[in-house]
Amino acid sequence: MKKLHRFHTYQDGPAMAAAATTYFVETCAAVLAQKDKCSVCLSGGSTPKRMFKLLASDVWKDKVDWSKLFIFWGDERSVPQESPDSNSGEAMRLLFDLVPIPKENIFAINGALTPAEAAEDYETTLETFFGDHEPVFDLCFLGMGDDGHTASLFPYTDIIYEEEYWVKEVFVKKLDTTRISLTPEIINQAARIVFLIGGENKAAVLEEVLNGDFNPEKLPSQLVIRSGAEITFFLDEGAAGELDLGDV
Ligand code: 6PG
């Protein structure tokens, strides 16, 4: 199964971000060569921010047909967009406020609602956009925490087992906060799943997620990475430090 995956490793974060930016632009163009909308689901956290900045730069911003991109998020914190902790807020400030993407193409999870309301609201948003079939994102970016979480699928949380809903609120005890997250099923339905992972602190958990025992309660990223879907990884050398990429 590991052989399903594609690993691209770079010397550092900036090099990884440059490669991920090229991939973003090329993949969206390839999708738009086949149809007139490209749906992209973004992760939060810090890793994708370099890519956001590059996409907004003069080098790249004119290489994307922003009018045909439709932007979603894999998870959100229960904060207003003005907060620096807001995944969609940060993406707006670093990228979408700086490029000609119609505001109606951007579907943020409403962190200002209660988590349960935000989850229900986002499920309706997805139903409306994708119509009468299950949501299938053309491109889904994910990160991974050093505890093996992805999106807000955190270890030992109920959302790991969620099979009825596409979006759910999830109380994260270690953070003492409730987040809103896509559930494993909808993430795994994406046409292309891409992990951006950087930093030596991710090396051990990435190796365990890929090669260790299947234990998604402890390592929720395995729900995606060991699902049978083909995954593309963009890694820096720190995160790849415990991988023998000759055997994956
Ligand atoms: C979030 C993310 C989360 C993130 C990982 C990695 O809301 O924080 O969606 O899943 O991708 O925690 O975060 P870093 O990129 O900051 O290491």
Residues whose N, C-alpha, C, O or C-beta is under 5 A from the ligand:
A	BS01	6PG	S43 G44 G45 S46 T47 P48 D75 L142 G143 M144 G145 H149 T150 A151 S152
